[in-house]
């Protein structure tokens, strides 16, 4: 049982730390941090959305690390990442046989 808790805490810290790092990169670059955050250049208020997404990643990552706020942080990151998944699904529906269109 103790090993499972230790592994779970390690995984939570890695996940939270990765989200924080991704958010910091986005805040510094003032853009979406990586290409899988597929938001095209034609989207209105793209710059503001990039900063909002980066701030949510930092806040969600920090919340995941603390036990009291872990559920709220995981929910925030889950919703944020689901939005990016839906953006990719739209792209995949346009060209279902093309890898990484």
C-alpha positions in Angstrom: 0.0 0.0 0.0 2.8 2.4 0.9 4.5 1.8 -2.5 1.3 2.5 -4.4 0.8 5.8 -2.5 4.4 6.8 -3.1 4.1 6.0 -6.9 0.8 7.8 -7.0 2.4 10.9 -5.4 5.3 10.8 -7.8 3.0 10.6 -10.8 1.0 13.4 -9.5 4.1 15.6 -9.0 5.4 14.8 -12.4 2.0 15.5 -14.0 1.6 18.8 -12.1 5.2 19.8 -12.8 4.8 19.1 -16.5 1.7 21.2 -16.6 3.4 24.1 -14.7 6.4 23.9 -17.1 4.2 24.0 -20.1 2.3 26.9 -18.8 5.5 28.8 -18.0 6.8 28.2 -21.5 3.5 29.6 -22.8 3.6 32.6 -20.6 7.2 33.4 -21.6 6.7 32.9 -25.3 3.2 34.6 -25.2 2.0 31.9 -27.5 0.7 28.3 -27.4 3.6 26.3 -26.0 3.5 23.3 -28.3 2.0 22.3 -31.7 -0.5 19.9 -30.2 -2.4 22.9 -28.9 -3.8 23.3 -32.4 -5.1 26.8 -32.5 -4.8 28.3 -35.9 -3.6 31.8 -36.7 -7.0 32.8 -37.9 -8.7 32.4 -34.4 -9.9 35.7 -32.9 -8.0 36.8 -29.8 -5.4 34.0 -30.2 -2.9 35.9 -28.1 -5.2 36.3 -25.2 -6.4 32.7 -25.5 -2.7 31.5 -25.4 -2.1 33.5 -22.2 -5.3 32.2 -20.6 -4.4 28.6 -21.5 -0.9 29.0 -20.1 -2.2 30.6 -16.9 -4.7 27.7 -16.5 -1.9 25.2 -17.0 0.2 26.8 -14.3 -2.8 27.1 -11.9 -4.0 23.6 -12.6 -0.5 22.1 -12.3 0.1 23.8 -9.0 -3.4 22.7 -7.7 -2.7 19.1 -8.7 0.4 18.9 -6.4 -1.5 19.8 -3.2 -3.9 17.2 -1.9 -6.7 19.6 -0.9 -6.9 21.1 -4.4 -5.9 18.1 -6.5 -9.4 17.3 -7.8 -10.0 20.9 -8.8 -6.7 21.1 -10.6 -7.2 17.8 -12.3 -10.6 19.0 -13.5 -9.2 22.3 -14.8 -6.4 20.5 -16.7 -8.9 17.9 -17.9 -11.2 20.5 -19.4 -8.4 22.5 -20.9 -6.8 19.4 -22.5 -10.2 18.2 -23.7 -10.6 21.5 -25.6 -7.4 20.9 -27.4 -8.5 17.3 -28.2 -11.7 18.6 -29.7 -9.7 21.1 -31.9 -7.7 18.1 -33.2 -10.8 16.1 -33.8 -12.2 18.8 -36.1 -8.9 18.6 -38.0 -9.0 14.8 -38.1 -12.6 14.8 -39.4 -11.5 17.0 -42.4 -8.8 14.5 -43.4 -9.2 11.2 -41.6 -6.5 9.4 -43.5 -3.8 12.0 -43.1 -1.5 11.7 -40.1 -0.8 14.9 -38.3 -2.4 17.2 -40.8 
